[in-house]
Amino acid sequence: MATHTQSESFLKCKDIQSKLSTSRASIYRWMKSGTFPRPIQLGSNMVRWKESDINAWISSKEKFSSQSK
């Protein structure tokens, strides 16, 4: 019996930049400070972020924003 697993989508840095309307430098600065998800190394010169991690990060920012009002 085969089990159905949901496939994970991966995002490039440019995808995240577009989604968040921010710069590459900001993304890497947030990573360095420990406030942004780390990418997964998929090759010697290729990293990608799990879309679920980015969506969870956005949700956490939305919750924090609504709590601080």
N, C-alpha and C positions, 0 to 999 in steps of 0.2 A: 504494500500500500504506500503510495507516494504522499508525502506531506507537502502542503503548499506553504512556502515562505515568501514573505514580502521582500522584494528586492530593494536594496538600498541605492539611492541616487547620490551621486557625488558632484560637487561643484568646484569649478576652477576659481582662482582668485578673482578673475575678471567678472565671473558670475556674481560673486559676493559683493564686489565693488558696485556693480549695477543694482543689485537687490537692496543694498544699504545706502546707496548714494554717498559712498565714501572712498577714500584713497587707499591704495595698497599700503602706504606707509602707516596709516591709521590701523589697519588690520594687524600688521606686524607689531605695532606698538602695543595694541591691546593684548596680543598673544604674549609679548615679552612681560607685560605686567600681570599676566595670569588671568585676565578677565575675558578672554575669547578662546573658543575651542581651537585645539591644535589640529593641524592637518594630518592626513595619513600619507606616508611615503609609499607610492605605488611603483616607483622606478628610480633609477639613479638620478634623474633630473625631473621628476614629476611628483607633485603633491596634490592632493584633493581633500576637500572637506566633506564630511558626511552631511547631507542636507538636513537630516534629522537633528544633528548637533546644532546647526545654524538656526533652525527653526526653534529649537528649545532655548537657545541663547536669546533670540528675539522675544520669545514669550516671557522669559525671566525679566527682561528689560521692561516690557509692557506692564508686568505685575508690579515691579519696583516703582515705575512711574505712577501708576494708579494709586499705590499705597502712600506715596509721598505727597499726594494732593490733600 
